[in-house]
């Protein structure tokens, strides 16, 4: 199995296992505090690998074979006979406020976990490109807004941005409701300027899914790196075919190599092809025969990879990269704000999808989430924590949707019970559950279709 695929699978299993367990622990913790008897708290599904029964509460704690989440089973008369002396601890016998609290606790813990993840992320520090404009494509929206090479974005609609990624996210978020977006920049002459992006007929879909440059015409300033090898990965073509750290690539397949981007392009365009590379090593010229490995991107396109990294010139990091890091208190505030922003963005995107103003292609299924999990994990702990925060918020919001089988469906039942003065009938619940299953299967099928369509082109 390809190492990248294995890495994505491991990252996906870890992320999903942690986040669903956090969700179920919310139900468990609040149920126990409010006097409901919990029969089982399981991390994972399937056959138990380890179990322990508490003497005090009688709860069975389980670690199961399939680490894709977990579940909480509470004492409930609808699921079996309950002894008379324990009926007061059955979930169905609890007052409405207790049942609501237990159900809400799962999503609430997902939002609390997102705050924790973002808090840790901001304390560790988030690395990213400075929001410096390299170019505004001729005739583009960005050029008409007056963007010039060297402009460094400082705020979008009044909100501060520290990295290129945060600037892109702020522009996309603003585009959901606004057609004119104000961006404050410091130009190449260190003067503060205001650029106004007029989106006109530009839709949100034109900016998402890696289409930001095509939609807006803004490209970030990236380092112009010389084609000097900084590291080689053991067992990959770079090492097997003789490349060493310090080699400067001057020619590949008869084509002059001006910089690292040229070198990357040559390698990517030749998956599985053997070609001659001319390198300078210790003042001498050396010919090597190189055969890149064949790999596939998210769209199924083949590309070459050799497992070599660039040697970065001294001072480059300080010029073009920034680390967004805060003290513990400021990081906590940022974490709370970030969780709120992602929650609002998720809800607005979902609403725009219902109104058919945003394409349903933005829905990702398990394949897309696994790819994102693997990519974020490879970029380091901070990016993986950011990924966990995003998915935790999404999981919390998804479970609050008023769909039978989800927590939001139970809350809908309780709302009806509150106004009617009596619980929803079993027959009504049965019909609603069938509708809920059909809706969830449809959503999952649509998300999986999007994943496969992207992979198969």
C-alpha positions in Angstrom: 0.0 0.0 0.0 1.2 3.5 -0.8 2.6 5.3 2.3 0.6 8.4 1.7 -2.7 6.4 1.5 -1.7 4.5 4.7 -0.9 7.8 6.4 -4.3 9.2 5.4 -6.1 6.1 6.7 -4.3 6.2 10.1 -4.9 9.9 10.5 -8.6 9.5 9.6 -9.1 6.6 12.0 -7.4 8.5 14.8 -9.3 11.7 14.1 -12.7 10.1 13.8 -12.1 7.8 16.8 -11.1 10.8 19.0 -13.9 13.1 17.9 -16.8 10.5 18.1 -15.5 9.3 21.5 -15.5 13.0 22.7 -19.1 13.3 21.5 -20.2 10.1 23.3 -18.3 11.0 26.5 -20.4 14.2 26.6 -23.6 12.1 26.8 -21.9 9.8 29.3 -20.6 12.4 31.6 -23.8 14.5 31.8 -26.0 11.4 32.2 -23.9 10.2 35.1 -24.0 13.6 36.8 -27.8 13.8 36.4 -28.5 10.4 37.9 -29.1 8.3 34.7 -27.6 4.8 34.8 -25.2 4.2 32.0 -24.9 0.5 31.1 -22.1 0.7 28.6 -19.5 3.2 27.5 -17.6 1.9 24.5 -14.7 3.3 22.6 -15.0 1.6 19.2 -17.4 -0.9 17.8 -17.5 -4.7 17.4 -15.8 -7.4 19.5 -14.4 -6.1 22.8 -10.6 -6.1 23.1 -10.8 -5.0 26.8 -13.7 -4.4 29.2 -14.1 -3.5 32.8 -17.3 -3.2 34.9 -17.4 -0.5 37.6 -18.4 -1.8 41.0 -20.0 1.5 42.1 -22.1 2.5 39.1 -22.3 -0.9 37.3 -21.1 0.7 34.0 -19.2 -1.5 31.6 -16.2 0.3 30.0 -15.1 -1.2 26.7 -12.4 -0.8 24.1 -13.6 -2.5 20.9 -12.0 -3.7 17.8 -13.2 -1.1 15.3 -11.9 2.3 16.4 -14.3 4.4 14.4 -16.1 6.1 17.2 -18.0 4.7 20.2 -21.4 4.6 21.9 -23.2 5.0 25.2 -26.0 2.7 26.3 -28.3 3.9 29.0 -30.9 2.2 31.1 -34.2 2.6 29.3 -37.5 0.8 29.5 -37.9 1.1 25.7 -35.0 -1.2 25.3 -35.8 -3.9 27.8 -37.2 -4.7 31.2 -36.0 -2.5 34.1 -36.0 -3.7 37.7 -38.5 -1.8 39.9 -35.8 -0.4 42.2 -33.9 1.1 39.3 -36.7 2.6 37.3 -35.9 6.1 38.8 -32.5 5.9 37.0 -34.0 4.9 33.6 -33.5 7.5 30.9 -37.1 7.5 29.7 -38.3 8.2 33.3 -36.2 11.5 33.6 -37.8 14.9 33.4 -37.7 16.7 30.0 -34.9 19.0 31.1 -32.6 16.1 32.1 -33.2 14.3 28.7 -32.5 17.5 26.8 -29.3 18.1 28.8 -28.0 14.6 28.1 -28.8 14.8 24.4 -27.3 18.3 24.0 -24.1 17.3 25.9 -22.7 15.3 22.9 -22.6 18.2 20.4 -21.6 20.6 23.2 -18.5 18.5 24.0 -17.6 18.6 20.3 -17.7 22.4 20.4 -15.7 22.5 23.6 -13.1 20.1 22.0 -12.8 22.4 19.0 -12.0 25.3 21.4 -9.4 23.1 23.1 -7.9 22.1 19.7 -7.7 25.7 18.5 -6.3 26.8 21.9 -3.5 24.3 21.6 -2.9 25.2 18.0 -2.5 28.9 18.7 -0.2 28.3 21.6 2.1 25.9 19.6 2.0 28.3 16.6 0.6 28.1 13.1 3.1 28.5 10.2 2.0 30.0 6.9 2.8 32.2 4.0 2.6 35.9 4.7 -0.4 37.4 2.9 1.8 39.1 0.3 0.5 39.4 -3.2 2.9 38.1 -5.9 0.6 39.0 -8.8 -2.9 40.1 -9.8 -3.7 38.3 -13.0 -4.3 40.6 -16.0 -8.0 41.4 -16.4 -8.9 39.7 -13.2 -11.1 40.9 -10.3 -8.0 41.5 -8.2 -6.4 43.7 -10.9 -9.6 45.8 -11.2 -9.5 46.2 -7.4 -6.0 47.7 -7.7 -3.9 44.9 -6.2 -0.2 45.3 -6.9 2.7 42.9 -6.5 4.1 43.4 -3.0 0.7 44.3 -1.3 0.5 42.6 2.1 -3.0 42.1 3.3 -3.6 43.2 6.9 -7.4 42.9 7.3 -10.5 41.7 5.4 -13.7 43.5 6.2 -12.0 44.9 9.3 -10.9 41.5 10.6 -7.1 41.0 11.0 -5.4 38.3 8.9 -1.9 37.0 9.7 -1.4 34.4 6.9 -2.4 33.8 3.3 -4.6 31.0 4.4 -6.5 33.1 6.9 -6.9 35.9 4.3 -8.3 33.4 1.7 -10.8 32.0 4.3 -11.8 35.6 5.3 -12.5 36.6 1.7 -14.5 33.4 1.0 -16.5 33.9 4.2 -17.3 37.5 3.4 -18.3 36.5 -0.2 -21.2 34.5 1.2 -23.1 37.8 2.1 -21.2 40.6 0.4 -20.4 41.5 -3.2 -18.0 44.2 -2.3 -15.2 43.2 0.1 -12.8 45.7 1.7 -9.2 44.6 2.1 -6.6 46.8 3.9 -3.1 46.3 2.5 0.4 47.7 3.1 1.9 48.2 -0.4 5.5 47.7 -1.5 6.2 51.4 -0.5 4.9 50.7 3.0 1.8 52.8 2.5 -1.5 51.7 3.9 -4.1 51.3 1.2 -7.7 50.1 0.8 -8.6 47.7 -2.0 -12.2 46.9 -2.7 -13.0 43.6 -4.3 -16.1 43.8 -6.5 -17.2 40.2 -6.9 -20.0 41.0 -9.3 -21.0 37.7 -10.8 -18.3 35.7 -9.0 -20.0 32.9 -6.9 -18.7 31.2 -3.8 -18.0 28.1 -5.9 -15.6 30.1 -8.0 -13.4 30.6 -5.0 -13.6 27.2 -3.2 -12.1 23.8 -4.1 -8.7 25.2 -5.0 -10.1 27.7 -7.5 -9.3 30.9 -5.6 -6.7 32.1 -8.1 -8.9 31.3 -11.1 -11.8 33.1 -9.5 -10.1 36.2 -8.0 -6.8 36.4 -9.8 -4.7 36.7 -6.6 -1.5 34.7 -6.2 0.7 34.6 -3.1 4.4 35.5 -3.0 6.2 32.2 -2.9 10.0 31.7 -2.5 12.1 31.6 -5.7 14.3 28.7 -4.7 17.4 27.5 -6.4 17.3 23.8 -7.5 19.6 22.6 -4.7 18.8 19.3 -3.0 18.4 19.8 0.8 17.4 16.2 1.8 16.6 12.9 0.3 14.1 10.3 1.7 15.4 6.8 2.4 14.3 4.3 -0.2 12.9 6.8 -2.7 14.2 7.4 -6.2 16.3 10.4 -5.2 18.4 8.2 -2.9 18.4 5.1 -5.1 19.5 6.9 -8.2 22.3 8.8 -6.6 21.1 12.3 -5.7 22.7 13.7 -2.5 22.1 16.8 -0.3 24.0 19.7 -1.7 23.6 18.7 -5.4 22.5 21.6 -7.6 20.4 20.4 -10.6 21.3 22.4 -13.7 19.7 20.3 -16.4 17.0 17.6 -16.7 16.1 15.6 -19.8 18.1 18.1 -21.9 16.2 21.1 -20.4 17.9 23.8 -18.4 16.6 24.0 -14.8 16.4 27.6 -13.6 15.0 27.0 -10.1 13.3 24.5 -7.8 9.8 25.1 -9.4 11.3 24.1 -12.8 12.8 21.0 -11.2 9.5 20.0 -9.5 7.6 20.4 -12.8 10.1 18.2 -14.7 9.8 15.4 -12.1 6.0 15.6 -11.9 5.6 15.4 -15.7 7.7 12.2 -15.9 6.1 9.5 -13.7 7.9 6.2 -14.2 10.1 7.6 -17.0 13.9 7.4 -16.9 15.7 10.6 -17.9 19.2 12.1 -17.5 19.8 14.7 -14.8 23.0 16.9 -14.8 24.0 18.1 -11.3 26.9 20.1 -9.9 28.6 18.4 -7.0 31.8 19.6 -5.3 32.6 21.8 -8.3 32.2 19.0 -10.8 29.4 18.1 -13.3 27.8 14.7 -12.9 25.2 12.8 -15.0 22.6 10.7 -13.2 19.7 8.6 -14.6 16.6 9.2 -12.5 13.2 7.3 -12.6 10.4 9.0 -10.5 7.9 6.9 -8.7 4.3 7.0 -10.1 1.7 8.5 -7.8 -1.8 9.9 -8.2 -3.4 13.1 -7.0 -6.9 13.6 -5.6 -8.3 13.8 -9.1 -6.7 10.5 -10.2 -4.0 12.2 -12.4 -0.6 10.6 -12.5 2.5 12.5 -11.4 6.1 11.7 -10.7 7.8 11.9 -7.2 11.3 11.2 -6.2 11.4 12.0 -2.4 13.7 15.0 -2.3 13.4 18.3 -0.5 14.8 21.7 -1.2 17.6 23.5 0.6 16.1 26.8 1.8 18.4 29.9 1.6 19.2 31.6 4.9 16.6 34.2 5.9 13.9 33.0 3.5 11.6 31.8 6.2 11.6 35.2 7.9 10.9 37.1 4.7 8.0 35.1 3.4 6.7 33.0 6.3 5.1 33.9 9.6 4.2 32.0 12.7 0.9 33.0 14.3 1.5 32.3 18.1 -0.2 33.6 21.2 0.1 33.4 25.0 -2.3 31.0 26.8 -5.0 33.5 27.5 -4.9 35.2 24.1 -4.8 31.7 22.5 -7.9 30.7 24.4 -9.8 33.8 23.2 -8.6 33.1 19.7 -9.8 29.5 20.0 -13.3 30.6 21.1 -13.5 33.1 18.3 -12.2 30.6 15.8 -14.8 28.0 16.9 -17.6 30.6 16.5 -16.3 31.6 13.0 -16.1 28.0 11.8 -19.5 27.2 13.2 -21.1 30.3 11.5 -19.3 29.5 8.2 -20.5 25.9 8.3 -24.1 26.9 9.0 -24.1 29.5 6.3 -22.6 27.2 3.7 -25.3 24.6 4.5 -28.0 27.2 4.2 -26.6 28.4 0.8 -26.6 24.7 -0.3 -30.3 24.4 0.6 -31.0 27.6 -1.4 -28.9 26.1 -4.3 -26.6 29.2 -4.1 -23.6 27.0 -3.3 -22.8 23.7 -5.1 -23.3 20.4 -3.3 -19.9 19.5 -4.7 -18.5 21.2 -1.5 -19.8 18.2 0.5 -16.9 15.8 1.3 -17.3 12.1 2.2 -15.0 9.7 4.0 -12.4 9.7 1.2 -12.1 13.5 1.1 -11.9 13.7 4.9 -9.2 11.0 5.0 -7.1 12.9 2.4 -7.5 16.1 4.4 -6.6 14.2 7.6 -3.4 12.8 6.1 -2.4 16.1 4.5 -2.9 18.1 7.7 -1.0 15.5 9.8 2.0 15.6 7.4 2.1 19.4 7.9 2.6 19.0 11.6 0.7 19.0 14.9 -0.7 22.5 14.5 -2.4 21.8 11.2 -3.7 18.5 12.5 -5.2 20.2 15.5 -6.8 22.7 13.1 -8.3 19.8 11.1 -9.6 18.2 14.3 -11.3 21.6 15.3 -13.0 21.9 11.9 -14.3 18.3 11.9 -15.4 18.5 15.5 -17.4 21.6 14.8 -18.9 19.9 11.7 -19.8 16.8 13.8 -21.4 19.0 16.5 -23.5 20.9 13.9 -24.5 17.7 12.0 -25.8 16.1 15.2 -27.9 19.1 16.0 -29.8 19.0 12.7 -33.5 18.1 13.3 -33.1 14.7 11.6 -34.5 11.6 13.3 -31.7 9.3 14.6 -29.5 12.3 15.3 -29.4 14.3 18.5 -31.3 17.1 16.8 -34.0 14.6 16.0 -34.4 13.7 19.7 -34.5 17.4 20.5 -37.2 17.9 18.0 -39.2 15.1 19.7 -38.7 16.8 23.0 -39.9 20.2 21.6 -43.1 18.5 20.4 -43.5 16.9 23.8 -43.0 20.2 25.6 -45.8 21.9 23.6 -48.2 18.9 23.5 -47.6 17.9 27.1 -47.0 14.2 26.2 -44.2 12.2 24.4 -44.3 11.6 20.7 -46.0 8.2 20.0 -44.0 5.1 19.1 -45.7 4.9 15.7 -44.7 8.5 14.8 -41.2 7.8 15.9 -41.1 4.7 13.7 -42.1 6.6 10.6 -39.7 9.5 11.4 -36.8 7.1 11.8 -37.4 5.6 8.4 -37.4 9.1 6.9 -34.3 9.9 8.8 -32.5 6.8 7.6 -33.4 7.6 4.0 -32.2 11.2 4.3 -28.9 10.2 6.0 -28.2 7.5 3.4 -28.9 10.0 0.7 -26.5 12.6 2.2 -23.8 10.0 2.7 -24.3 8.7 -0.8 -24.0 12.2 -2.3 -20.8 12.9 -0.3 -19.3 9.6 -1.4 -20.3 10.3 -5.0 -18.5 13.7 -4.8 -15.4 11.9 -3.5 -15.4 9.3 -6.3 -16.2 11.9 -9.0 -13.2 13.9 -7.9 -11.0 10.8 -7.9 -12.2 9.5 -11.2 -12.3 13.0 -12.9 
